[in-house]
Structures are given as structure tokens and as C-alpha cells.
Amino acid sequence: MARRSTDTLVASGDFNFTHGAASLSISSGALVAFTAIEKARLTGGNSANTIDASLFAGSVILFGLNGANKLTGAVTDDLATDSMSGGAGQDWFFARVTAPADILSDKASNENLN
């Protein structure tokens, strides 16, 4: 039986990221178009970053690192797992409540969950 591979989009830098259904927009001005991506791993930098994967239908791993980050998980309500880590700084987490497999880390008492 052949194993099905998972296509993963990986991007990092001290930028804001918006992950759409078929593209990744980066605040540096870059736009990456893709097809058949099932997973994304996006990492911000030392500044306050906004990483929004709300229009993506796969699972995501989001790292905000330092700064007051705003992290938004993917839109799907299937069994895909979203993992979000804000790092240092007061962060905002936006997650759908229909996915019990989602993971939030670095959520201290001064963090915000919506």
C-alpha cells in the first residue's frame, strides 16, 4: 500500500502572513501561489506579527515568536490540528471552537483567546 505524502508550505521571517486557499501573502510584498497544499508552517520574527490562516483549509502550525502577535488558525472544522505558539509578548489567539484537536501554547494569564 502506498503512503500518501503531505505537501507542506513553510515560510518564516519578521513579516505578517496571510494564508489563503491558494496563496500566501507576505507583508514584504511577496505572493506565493500554490495548489494541493495540505499543511502550513508559518513563523514570524521578533516584531509583533499577524499570522492569519483563517482562509486555509488544511492544518497549520503558527509561531509568533517575540512581540504582541495575532495568530489565527485555519477555517476547517475537520480533524486537522492547528498548533499556535505566541512566544514572548502579549499575544492574541483566534481559534475555531469546533476543533478539539487545536493546540495553543505560551498562553499565559495575560494572553487573549477569541
Buried (B, 14 or more C-beta within 10 A) or exposed (E): EEEEEEEEBEBEBBBBBBBBEBBBBBEEEEEBEBEEBBBBBBBBBEBBBBBBBBBBBBBBBBBBBBBBBBBBBBBBEEEBBBBBBBBBBEBBBBBBEEBEEBEBEBBEEEBEEE
